[in-house]
Amino acid sequence: MARTGRKTPGLRVLVWLGVILAALTAVLAGGTIAGQASWAPKLALDLEGGTQMILAPKVEGGSDINEQQLNQAVAIIRQRVDGSGVSEAEISTQSGRNVVVSLPGTPSAETRNLIQASADMNFRPVLLNGDGAAVPPESQTPEDQLPKPTAEPANSSDTNWITPEIYKQFEALDCNSAAAEKSERSDPAKPLVTCEPATDKTPAIKYILGPVEVKGSNIVTSSFQLQQGAQGAVTNDWAVNIQFDAEGTAKFKEVTERLNQFYVAAGGESGTDPKSQFAIVLDDQVISAPRSLAVITDGRPQITGGFTEQTAKALSDQLKFGALPISFDIQSEQQISATLGGEQLRMGLLAGLIGLLLVVVYSLFQYRALGFVTIASLVVAGALTYLAIAILGWTENYRLSLAGVAGIIVAIGQTADSFIVYFERIRDELREGRGLVSAVENGWKRAKRTVLASKAVNLLAALVLYFVAVGNVRGFAFTLGLTAIADLLVVFMFTHPTLQLLARTRFFGEGHKFSGLDPERLGAVPLYRGAGRIRTPEDRPVAVRSKNAGAAAEAERRMTIAERRLAEKQEQLAGSSKTSAKENK
Amino acid sequence: MSGFATFGNELYTGKRSYDFVGAKKIWFIIALVGVALSIIIPAAKGGFNLGIEFRGGSEFTVSNVKTTDAAIGEKAVTDVVSGSVPRVANVAGNTMRIQTDKLTDDETLRIKQGLTSAYGVTDNEVTSTFVGPTWGADVTKQALIGLVVFVLLAALLMALYFRTWKMSLSALAGMAVTMFITAGVYALSDFEVTPSAIIGFLTVLSYSLYDTVVVFDKIRENTSGIDASTRRTFGEEVNLAVNQTLVRSINTMMVAILPVGAILFIGAGLLGAGTLRDLSLALFVGILIGTAATIFVAAPMYAWLRQGEPDLVKQARRVEQRRAGAAERAVPASPAKA
């Protein structure tokens, strides 16, 4: 019945489990030392406190939103939230329809309005530009020297738009500090003072811009590609292409005709007249301000100069938002106070601890020393789950929510279930009179199927819940699935190998009263065969065979212990047997 | 404890046996009555007590209040929105919950401030939830999709695993009974139906199936060579299997329900309404019903579905003949089962 190999079965599997655990711990430790991960799992808003908004994007015109548009919507909101100076905001999509924004703390009314607002892109001519930093108050232009309009502005590029107020605003503007976003969009018919935020390569620039000339909705599409040189050869420079609709084409021709004059007048390439630039403005921030090198008559301008593949793609995507004005409806909003969040976490952990304790007590009560195997298995499952959550928090930014905690607590029971199925099978085998070593092997063979099937049901449920769950209950499905996998690993790699080892110890193997596998207590009483020797379960098949050869062996296989008892009883009644085994009560 | 092990032994050997299969009519009637009541009672009561996620509206939770006077909260709301009829309740310890109709952003912020000063707490202790009017429909739709997808996939999985439609059907019938009665108890208890409760509910379905899979595995094992055997009829084999797994069923149920009970107690007793409580009530009820449904509905139903099969009818006849023969040989202790 025992395994063929002379090596202790199970030991190697246990070593492998140890290797897995050590590897996971090492990964997490590495991440922590590198300062990217942390030992504690990341917490979701409902435990940490904060605001979660679920937004439904609305495309102008009421058409359904597709996945690409949804991703753009996320990008828009991310930009807005980052721009408003809120750190650690998380923006994700949900169920392919909604955008979930999670912010620490309570957002200001401005941030809230900003998040909901429709994307707003347009093209404005540049009137003046300057270094992104604010001009110190002492060196600001004195009141009497401020530029004053001399006439009504003739077109959008006319510097007569610059009033003293606007100029003062321009000087005071500091593009290097994250300015609180305005909740209201600028008036397209008026000049605008704004910034082009600093990037990795370029410093921040501030601008005074003329009124809107071309609207983002006039963009049909945008793409990016490697620029072609004069001979048609592909160069290493990236370029962004825009395609305007008919209205946009006409307007853009008009704009470039005017702007190109400034460009030519200023001396072409070497010129620096800001008025030759047109600014692409998204949500009142300049995302690019190229100079007009030529008159564009076909509505297909190309923007070049210093792009990398990433920056070209980013600009191209942003231009696409301009073609797609998305606004957002707040579907649900939760502001959870840090007090409540902390309390929920405490209570959740307390509930988990009590639940665990109850399971431990029950296991020990039901399975005695075997209960310790359950507890150890739960500890291993817990360690695996914990490591997985912490590592996922690092790599996938997974955050543990209250529902997630509930999932883990519920999983305590479901994990212990697999052990019960297994242990009961072993007991069944013992009741059939097998020795412990073979009972463990046979019980495992039967329990394995059941455990696999039942875990498949659990995983199926977790998957379905995960993919259709709304709101923040998704965390529950996630931890439920995660723990189901951890449980499988533990049953296969810890519980079973451990039992294989324990089956060979005297305490368990000889069925100590407190082992939980005491054959006597399980009714597998060795039959007294009158030879003055109590047959140990181990040598039972031999004993039977020696006594009753073939037929008995067949009967043996067919009979459950019930029949065997019955048969004995009948035998006993017929007076053919002196003693029967002591009856169980 | 030793009593329980002995109990297990006796169930295993058949010395002690409960007639789950034989008395199936009674169980089926009880289950049907339970299902009927679970449909009638909520209908008569006017449906479920839907949570704010389904109704739309605003909800505020104020922790660590100095006083639990509901009137203060009502006034704080009506000061901002006159004519509003807020629902104010002391949900746990010193936590107040205030639910209102749909509010505008501005009203939400003002009421939040009003509640902060009315209950003498800091800003940090007021939690607010706003649910838009279309959200509930969305949540409901998702929940229904989840339910349908799960049942379909579960049916497929069962069919693949058991390879016999009668077993699959019985397992699903047990799940359906669990589903209806759990929903009925939820309606009866007047607990709010929230997305958390729905998730708990769907988890119950998985538990119910899981439990059935384990028991059916044993039934399949016991009945694998039934054609060649004359010891027991098919129904008796099924019944023995259920008895043999009874200790497992009870232990599994206990172990599953203990942590859930801990959440329920903590969730309901100390925290008031919330994710933990909603989730755990559905689970608590569902695990109890699910375990019972396997034993009293799914297994007997499987025996019942198959008992008319010609092979099994013949086999049953052979069993009877053998027993009759055995009785004629006049053995005092009749082998008939309890």
Boltz contact constraints between the chains, C-beta under 6 A:
constraints:
  - contact:
      token1: [A, 330]
      token2: [B, 132]
      max_distance: 6.0
  - contact:
      token1: [A, 331]
      token2: [B, 132]
      max_distance: 6.0
  - contact:
      token1: [A, 331]
      token2: [B, 135]
      max_distance: 6.0
  - contact:
      token1: [A, 332]
      token2: [B, 131]
      max_distance: 6.0
  - contact:
      token1: [A, 332]
      token2: [B, 135]
      max_distance: 6.0
  - contact:
      token1: [A, 333]
      token2: [B, 130]
      max_distance: 6.0
  - contact:
      token1: [A, 334]
      token2: [B, 129]
      max_distance: 6.0
  - contact:
      token1: [A, 335]
      token2: [B, 128]
      max_distance: 6.0
  - contact:
      token1: [A, 336]
      token2: [B, 127]
      max_distance: 6.0
  - contact:
      token1: [A, 337]
      token2: [B, 124]
      max_distance: 6.0
  - contact:
      token1: [A, 337]
      token2: [B, 125]
      max_distance: 6.0
  - contact:
      token1: [A, 337]
      token2: [B, 126]
      max_distance: 6.0
  - contact:
      token1: [A, 337]
      token2: [B, 127]
      max_distance: 6.0
  - contact:
      token1: [A, 338]
      token2: [B, 124]
      max_distance: 6.0
  - contact:
      token1: [A, 339]
      token2: [B, 63]
      max_distance: 6.0
  - contact:
      token1: [A, 339]
      token2: [B, 124]
      max_distance: 6.0
  - contact:
      token1: [A, 339]
      token2: [B, 125]
      max_distance: 6.0
  - contact:
      token1: [A, 340]
      token2: [B, 63]
      max_distance: 6.0
  - contact:
      token1: [A, 340]
      token2: [B, 127]
      max_distance: 6.0
  - contact:
      token1: [A, 347]
      token2: [B, 266]
      max_distance: 6.0
  - contact:
      token1: [A, 347]
      token2: [B, 270]
      max_distance: 6.0
  - contact:
      token1: [A, 347]
      token2: [B, 271]
      max_distance: 6.0
  - contact:
      token1: [A, 350]
      token2: [B, 266]
      max_distance: 6.0
  - contact:
      token1: [A, 351]
      token2: [B, 262]
      max_distance: 6.0
  - contact:
      token1: [A, 351]
      token2: [B, 263]
      max_distance: 6.0
  - contact:
      token1: [A, 351]
      token2: [B, 266]
      max_distance: 6.0
  - contact:
      token1: [A, 354]
      token2: [B, 262]
      max_distance: 6.0
  - contact:
      token1: [A, 355]
      token2: [B, 258]
      max_distance: 6.0
  - contact:
      token1: [A, 355]
      token2: [B, 259]
      max_distance: 6.0
  - contact:
      token1: [A, 355]
      token2: [B, 262]
      max_distance: 6.0
  - contact:
      token1: [A, 358]
      token2: [B, 258]
      max_distance: 6.0
  - contact:
      token1: [A, 359]
      token2: [B, 255]
      max_distance: 6.0
  - contact:
      token1: [A, 359]
      token2: [B, 258]
      max_distance: 6.0
  - contact:
      token1: [A, 362]
      token2: [B, 254]
      max_distance: 6.0
  - contact:
      token1: [A, 365]
      token2: [B, 1]
      max_distance: 6.0
  - contact:
      token1: [A, 366]
      token2: [B, 251]
      max_distance: 6.0
  - contact:
      token1: [A, 402]
      token2: [B, 275]
      max_distance: 6.0
  - contact:
      token1: [A, 403]
      token2: [B, 275]
      max_distance: 6.0
  - contact:
      token1: [A, 406]
      token2: [B, 276]
      max_distance: 6.0
  - contact:
      token1: [A, 406]
      token2: [B, 279]
      max_distance: 6.0
  - contact:
      token1: [A, 409]
      token2: [B, 259]
      max_distance: 6.0
  - contact:
      token1: [A, 409]
      token2: [B, 263]
      max_distance: 6.0
  - contact:
      token1: [A, 412]
      token2: [B, 259]
      max_distance: 6.0
  - contact:
      token1: [A, 413]
      token2: [B, 255]
      max_distance: 6.0
  - contact:
      token1: [A, 413]
      token2: [B, 256]
      max_distance: 6.0
  - contact:
      token1: [A, 413]
      token2: [B, 259]
      max_distance: 6.0
  - contact:
      token1: [A, 416]
      token2: [B, 255]
      max_distance: 6.0
  - contact:
      token1: [A, 417]
      token2: [B, 252]
      max_distance: 6.0
  - contact:
      token1: [A, 420]
      token2: [B, 248]
      max_distance: 6.0
  - contact:
      token1: [A, 420]
      token2: [B, 251]
      max_distance: 6.0
  - contact:
      token1: [A, 420]
      token2: [B, 252]
      max_distance: 6.0
  - contact:
      token1: [A, 421]
      token2: [B, 214]
      max_distance: 6.0
  - contact:
      token1: [A, 424]
      token2: [B, 248]
      max_distance: 6.0
  - contact:
      token1: [A, 431]
      token2: [B, 12]
      max_distance: 6.0
  - contact:
      token1: [A, 450]
      token2: [B, 214]
      max_distance: 6.0
  - contact:
      token1: [A, 450]
      token2: [B, 217]
      max_distance: 6.0
  - contact:
      token1: [A, 453]
      token2: [B, 161]
      max_distance: 6.0
  - contact:
      token1: [A, 453]
      token2: [B, 213]
      max_distance: 6.0
  - contact:
      token1: [A, 454]
      token2: [B, 210]
      max_distance: 6.0
  - contact:
      token1: [A, 454]
      token2: [B, 213]
      max_distance: 6.0
  - contact:
      token1: [A, 454]
      token2: [B, 214]
      max_distance: 6.0
  - contact:
      token1: [A, 457]
      token2: [B, 206]
      max_distance: 6.0
  - contact:
      token1: [A, 457]
      token2: [B, 209]
      max_distance: 6.0
  - contact:
      token1: [A, 457]
      token2: [B, 210]
      max_distance: 6.0
  - contact:
      token1: [A, 458]
      token2: [B, 206]
      max_distance: 6.0
  - contact:
      token1: [A, 460]
      token2: [B, 153]
      max_distance: 6.0
  - contact:
      token1: [A, 461]
      token2: [B, 206]
      max_distance: 6.0
  - contact:
      token1: [A, 464]
      token2: [B, 146]
      max_distance: 6.0
  - contact:
      token1: [A, 464]
      token2: [B, 149]
      max_distance: 6.0
  - contact:
      token1: [A, 464]
      token2: [B, 150]
      max_distance: 6.0
  - contact:
      token1: [A, 465]
      token2: [B, 202]
      max_distance: 6.0
  - contact:
      token1: [A, 468]
      token2: [B, 142]
      max_distance: 6.0
  - contact:
      token1: [A, 468]
      token2: [B, 145]
      max_distance: 6.0
  - contact:
      token1: [A, 468]
      token2: [B, 146]
      max_distance: 6.0
  - contact:
      token1: [A, 470]
      token2: [B, 139]
      max_distance: 6.0
  - contact:
      token1: [A, 470]
      token2: [B, 142]
      max_distance: 6.0
  - contact:
      token1: [A, 470]
      token2: [B, 195]
      max_distance: 6.0
  - contact:
      token1: [A, 471]
      token2: [B, 195]
      max_distance: 6.0
  - contact:
      token1: [A, 473]
      token2: [B, 195]
      max_distance: 6.0
  - contact:
      token1: [A, 473]
      token2: [B, 196]
      max_distance: 6.0
  - contact:
      token1: [A, 473]
      token2: [B, 199]
      max_distance: 6.0
  - contact:
      token1: [A, 476]
      token2: [B, 199]
      max_distance: 6.0
  - contact:
      token1: [A, 521]
      token2: [B, 5]
      max_distance: 6.0
  - contact:
      token1: [A, 522]
      token2: [B, 9]
      max_distance: 6.0
  - contact:
      token1: [A, 523]
      token2: [B, 9]
      max_distance: 6.0
  - contact:
      token1: [A, 561]
      token2: [B, 13]
      max_distance: 6.0
  - contact:
      token1: [A, 562]
      token2: [B, 13]
      max_distance: 6.0
  - contact:
      token1: [A, 562]
      token2: [B, 14]
      max_distance: 6.0
  - contact:
      token1: [A, 570]
      token2: [B, 331]
      max_distance: 6.0
  - contact:
      token1: [A, 584]
      token2: [B, 6]
      max_distance: 6.0
  - contact:
      token1: [A, 584]
      token2: [B, 9]
      max_distance: 6.0
